[in-house]
Structure formats: C-alpha cells, structure tokens
Amino acid sequence: MEPVVLRTLRLELSVLTEGDAEALFAAGQDPAVQRYTSVPTPFRRADADDLIAATRAGWQTGDRLSWAVREQGVLVGIVGLYRVDGKGSGELGYWLAAPARGRGRLTEAARAALDWGFSADGAALARIEWHAVVGNTASARVAERLGFRFEGVRRAALIGSDGREDGWSAALLATDDRTPQTWPIP
C-alpha cells in the first residue's frame, strides 16, 4: 500500500522521513512518551531511525499505517492504525510531543486517521480498537472524545516500560455514531 497524506484544518498527516529523525528523537525523550507508548526506553537516536524505517515497512505490508502529525511543517506527534489484520480490524495508537498537547491536535489527527481507516477509499476497517496502560488518562480522554466504547480492563495484557501491565480497552465500529463517551475511569 502506498502511504497517503491526510489533511485537517491545522494539521498534515504524512509518512515519517529521515528529516524527522532529530525531532522524533527529541520528542521521544519525554517521560510520558516513554512511559505510555511502545518506544524503547531509553529512546536513542538510532531508535528514531528504526521507527522511521518501520513506518515505511508498515505501509508496504499494510499492517502498520502510521503518520507523522505535522503543524506548519513541524513534527508534533505520531498517529497510526496498527495491527491491521486484513479482516477488517485494526488498532489506533497516538502520541504528541509535550509542547503540542492540550489544544485538541491529537483528537483532530486521530479523527482524520479514523475517518480514513473506516472509509472504503482507505483501509475499509469495520472495527478499530484502542488500548492504553491503566492510568494513561490523557489517552483515554482522547478516545472518549472520538466516541470509542469502553470495553474494560485487560489484566496484564500490555507490555509497557514497567513490564507487563493492566490495560484499558475500547473499540469503535464503522457503524457507530462517534458521539463522545463518558467512561467509568477516574
């Protein structure tokens, strides 16, 4: 599959390039990114290069469709559809660099990825899941705003920087109305 570019009012979502390596490395130093995402800890410069290569490979195989989130040409985060299985399912993942948080950019970028993921011209998915380490309330609030339905806590289901951890799980179906949800988490 060829990488696609998505645009919103403020953002461009496009494939990571070698020119993103320094910005990606800097963003990967954030303790929250290391704590709540799958980036290696510590996150080294070579890890940024590996992530860029994995992004390109994921588009080629069609199972890891991720984008650099850019505002005015500057990398501010990553959003992607992962574990795309060819049977209509995938998983939404995302993170933003610390200076870009708190102004709705992540919700905007994730919504664009979801719209494309559910569209017939995109990945044509029927179900998109979301998972996060229990305690990652910032990620949960984004998923709530996107309309994900909370499905529960999966015990020791995720491998995080602290080892095996409990994970929140939610899903969104292509047929759901995407009304913002209120979940039973603090």
C-alpha positions in Angstrom: 0.0 0.0 0.0 1.3 3.5 -0.8 1.4 6.0 2.0 -1.4 8.6 1.9 -1.3 12.2 3.1 -4.3 13.3 5.3 -5.1 17.0 6.0 -7.2 18.7 8.6 -7.8 22.4 9.3 -4.5 22.7 11.2 -2.5 19.5 10.5 -0.9 17.4 7.9 -0.5 13.7 8.5 2.2 12.2 6.3 4.8 9.5 6.4 7.8 9.9 8.5 11.0 10.8 6.7 14.7 10.8 7.5 14.4 14.5 8.1 12.1 13.9 11.1 14.8 11.9 13.0 16.0 14.7 15.2 12.5 16.0 16.1 11.4 12.4 16.7 14.4 11.7 18.9 13.7 14.9 20.9 10.0 14.0 21.4 10.9 10.5 22.4 12.8 11.9 25.5 9.6 12.9 27.1 8.9 10.6 30.1 5.2 10.3 29.3 6.0 9.1 25.7 8.4 6.5 27.2 6.0 5.5 29.9 2.8 5.2 27.9 3.9 4.2 24.3 5.9 1.3 22.9 9.0 3.3 22.2 12.2 1.8 23.7 13.4 3.2 27.0 15.8 4.8 26.9 14.9 6.2 23.4 18.1 6.6 21.5 18.8 8.4 18.2 19.1 5.0 16.4 15.6 4.2 17.7 14.2 7.2 15.9 15.8 5.9 12.7 14.3 2.4 13.3 10.9 3.9 13.9 11.1 5.8 10.6 12.1 2.6 8.8 9.3 0.6 10.5 6.8 3.2 9.3 7.8 2.8 5.7 7.8 -1.0 6.0 4.4 -0.9 7.7 2.9 0.9 4.7 4.4 -1.7 2.3 2.9 -4.6 4.2 -0.3 -2.8 5.0 -0.4 -3.8 8.7 1.1 -0.7 10.3 -0.2 2.5 8.8 1.2 5.4 10.7 1.7 9.1 10.0 3.8 11.9 11.3 1.5 14.6 12.7 2.7 18.0 11.4 1.6 21.5 12.2 3.1 24.1 9.9 5.6 21.6 8.7 6.8 20.7 12.2 6.6 17.2 13.6 4.4 17.3 16.7 3.5 13.6 17.1 2.5 10.3 15.6 -0.8 8.7 14.9 -1.4 5.3 13.3 -3.6 2.3 12.6 -1.7 -0.7 13.8 -2.2 -4.5 13.7 -4.4 -4.0 10.6 -5.2 -7.7 10.0 -6.8 -7.8 6.5 -10.0 -9.0 8.1 -11.4 -5.5 8.9 -9.8 -4.8 12.3 -7.0 -2.5 13.5 -5.8 -0.6 16.5 -5.5 3.2 16.9 -2.3 4.5 18.5 -1.1 8.0 19.1 1.1 10.4 21.0 2.1 14.1 20.9 5.2 15.9 21.9 4.8 17.7 25.2 4.7 21.3 23.7 1.8 20.3 21.4 -0.5 18.9 24.0 -3.7 20.4 25.3 -5.1 22.1 22.3 -7.1 19.4 20.5 -4.4 18.5 18.0 -4.3 14.8 18.9 -8.1 14.4 18.7 -8.0 16.2 15.3 -5.3 14.0 14.0 -6.8 10.8 15.4 -10.2 11.6 13.9 -8.6 12.0 10.5 -6.9 8.6 10.8 -10.2 7.0 11.9 -12.1 8.6 9.1 -9.6 7.2 6.6 -9.4 3.8 8.4 -13.2 3.4 8.1 -13.6 4.7 4.6 -13.9 2.5 1.5 -11.1 4.5 -0.1 -8.9 4.0 2.9 -8.4 0.8 4.9 -12.1 -0.1 4.9 -12.0 -1.3 8.5 -15.1 -2.4 10.4 -13.6 -2.2 13.9 -10.8 -0.2 15.4 -9.6 -0.9 18.9 -7.8 1.3 21.4 -5.6 0.1 24.3 -3.7 2.0 26.9 -1.9 1.3 30.1 -4.2 1.8 33.1 -3.5 5.3 34.3 -3.0 6.9 31.0 -6.0 9.2 31.4 -4.8 11.7 28.8 -5.0 9.0 26.1 -8.4 7.8 27.5 -9.9 11.3 27.3 -8.9 11.5 23.6 -10.5 8.0 22.9 -13.7 9.2 24.8 -13.9 12.3 22.6 -13.5 10.2 19.5 -16.5 8.1 20.5 -14.8 4.8 21.5 -16.9 2.5 23.6 -15.1 1.3 26.8 -14.9 -2.4 26.9 -13.0 -3.0 30.2 -9.7 -3.7 31.8 -7.5 -6.5 30.4 -5.3 -7.8 33.2 -1.5 -7.9 32.5 -2.4 -7.5 28.8 0.1 -4.8 27.8 3.9 -4.7 27.8 5.0 -1.3 29.0 8.1 0.3 30.2 7.4 -1.1 33.6 6.9 -4.6 32.3 3.5 -6.4 32.0 0.7 -4.1 32.9 -3.1 -3.9 33.0 -4.6 -2.2 30.1 -7.8 -0.3 29.3 -9.6 -1.5 26.2 -12.1 0.2 24.0 -13.4 -0.1 20.4 -15.2 1.9 17.7 -17.2 0.3 14.9 -17.6 1.8 11.5 -21.3 1.9 12.2 -21.0 3.7 15.5 -22.2 7.4 15.6 -18.9 8.5 17.3 -20.8 10.5 19.9 -18.3 11.4 22.7 -18.5 8.9 25.5 -18.2 9.0 29.3 -16.2 6.1 30.6 -16.1 4.6 34.1 -12.5 5.5 34.8 -11.2 8.2 37.1 
